[in-house]
Amino acid sequence: MNARRITVGLSTAALALGLLTGCSLPEGPAGVVVAKPYRTFPASKARPYFLTVRTPDGEQKSFQVHVKNYRRCDVNENYPACTRT
């Protein structure tokens, strides 16, 4: 019985750690949003959302963002400033 509690406790801790680390996406590069591509159509809360920006040096970079930032940023807006509205 004691071993089962330990196993359940470790499983719960691993799940919590996985959820916490899954919530933090690295912030993408600063630039102007040029596209909002769908990598997996249609996007949902469980599927990834992506933005593509043109950086000041002219490169285009695509990166994953949270759904709230995807909805806040439109094409031709400055990222990451558009996420703070």
N, C-alpha and C positions, 0 to 999 in steps of 0.2 A: 504494500500500500504506500509506503514512504517513497519507494522508487518511482511509483506512478506520479506522485505529487511533484517530485523533482523534474520528471520528464515534461509534465504539463507546464510547470513553471518556466523551464528553459524554452519550451516551444512558444509560450506566450511572450517571453522576453525577446526571442528572435523575431517574432512577428512584429512586435512594437518597434524594434530597431529598424527592421526593413521598411516599415511605414514612415518612420521619421527620416530616414536617409532618402527615401523615394520622393519626399516632399520638397527637397532642396535641389532645384535645378541651377546650374551655373548661369550667371547673367551673360547674355550674348554681347557681342561687340556693339559699340555705339555707332549709329549711322541712320540713314533714312530708310524706312520700310519700303521695299519695292515689290514684295509679294507676300501672300499668305497661303503657301501651298498646303494641299492636303496630302499627307503621306499615306494615310489610311482613310479612305472615304467611306462614309462621312465621319468626321471627327466627333468624338464624344468625350465625356469626362474620363472615361477609362482608356481612351486612345490618345496618342500624342498630337499636340498642336505645334506648328512650326511657323516661324517668321523668317523672311529673307531680307537682309539689309544691305545697302551699299555703304561701305565704310568710307571715311574721308580720303583714303588712298585709292579708292575706285574699285576695290574688290567686293564681290558679292558673297555673303556668308549666310548660310541657313542654320538655324538652331532651334531646339525645342524650348517652348515656353509654357507656362501655366495657362489654363483656359481663360482666366480673368484677364491676363495680359494680352492674349490673342484677341479677345473681344474689344479691349480698350484701344489697341493700336490699329490704325488704318493705313493704307498705302499712302505714301508721301508725308507721313508723320515721322518725327525724330524719335528714335529709340535710344535710350530707355525713358526719355522724358514722357512719352505717351503712356507709360505704365503708371504714372503718378497722378493721373487725372481723376 
